[in-house]
Amino acid sequence: MPHKPFKAVIPAAGLGTRFLPATKAMPKEMLPVVDKPAIQYVVEEATQAGIGDILIIIGRNKNALSNHFDSVPELETNLERKGDHAKLAKVQQSSDLADIHFVRQGEPKGLGHAVLRARSHVGDHPFAVLLGDDLIDERDPLLTTMLAEHDRTGAAIIALMEVDPDHIHLYGAAAVEATESVDVVKVTGLVEKPSAEDAPSNYAVIGRYVLSPAVFDVLERTEPGKGGEIQLTDALQELAADPEGPGVYGVVFRGRRYDTGDRVDYIKAIVQLAADRDDLGPELRPWLKDFAATL
Ligand code: UTP
C-alpha cells in the first residue's frame, strides 16, 4: 500500500549564539543568504522534492519567521501601484510556496526536543527534517534521493558527508558498513560531536533526515546528552542499534553544500552563491579576482 505523503519539519528555535548580536532579535534562519533568508532556500528545497506541508519549529523571535511566509498587503499594493511586477513576484513567492504551519518549542532543549514538538502535526506520516543552516544546492537533489531510499527500505535515512577528520568534532559522526550501492551505507552507530580520536569515521551527519513517526517514541525517552541537550543523534543511535527495526541508512552526499551556521562558512556561502548567479555573477566575479590579487 502506498504510504501517506511526506511532511517536512524545519527546526528554527535554536539560540543562534554564534551569530550574536545579529541573532539577538532575529532567528539565524532569517539571516539573508544573498537576497533570501536561509530558511526560504530550505522551504523551496522541500517543495521541489514534492512536499507541500511544512511545519516550522519556532522559538523566541518567532514573528520575523511567520511574517516572512505571510502576505504583506501594504507592500504588495505599493509595488502594484508602481507597476514593479518583478519585485512584487519576489514578495509573493515566499507566501505562495507551500502550506506552512508553526509550532513553538518553548525552551531550546536541543534538536531532538524540537523534532518531538512536531509529533501531533506529523501524526502517522513519514517526514523529512531539514536544518536551516545547511543549504543544499538546488542542482543536487539530495532530499529526493533520501525520500526514495525511505520508500525502498522503510528505514530512517540520514545524509552523510565525508569531512576532514580534524572537523568531525563539529558534527555527529557515523559508523558505517558498505551496501551494494556506493551512495548508500548502513549506519551501525552514531556519536554526537566526537573528538577526532573517538570518531568512528569521517562520515559527518549533515542537516537532512527522513524519518518515520516511530522516532517520536524514542525521542520521548531520550535523555539529555552532549551539551545537556536532547540530541536527535542519540535517538537515531537507538534506532540503529535495534535489531528488530528497519535500521538507519546514510545517503552519501558528494554535491554542493553551503554551511551557514558558522560565520566564515556563511560568508563563503554568500560569495559562492552570488558568484554563480546570472544577475550578480558578471559584476562580482571580476571584482573578486581583483580583490583576491590584493590579498
Ligand atoms: P544548532 O546547534 O546549529 O543551532 O542547531 P543553535 O543552537 O541555534 O546554534 P549556536 O551554536 O547557538 O549558534 C541545529 C538546528 O536545530 C535548531 C536550530 O535552530 C538549528 O536549525 N534547534 C536547535 C532547535 O530548533 N531547537 C533547539 O533547542 C536546538
Residues whose N, C-alpha, C, O or C-beta is under 5 A from the ligand:
A	BS01	UTP	P11 A12 A13 G14 L15 G16 T17 R18 F19 I57 E107 P108 K109 G110 L111 A114 L131 G132 D133 G261
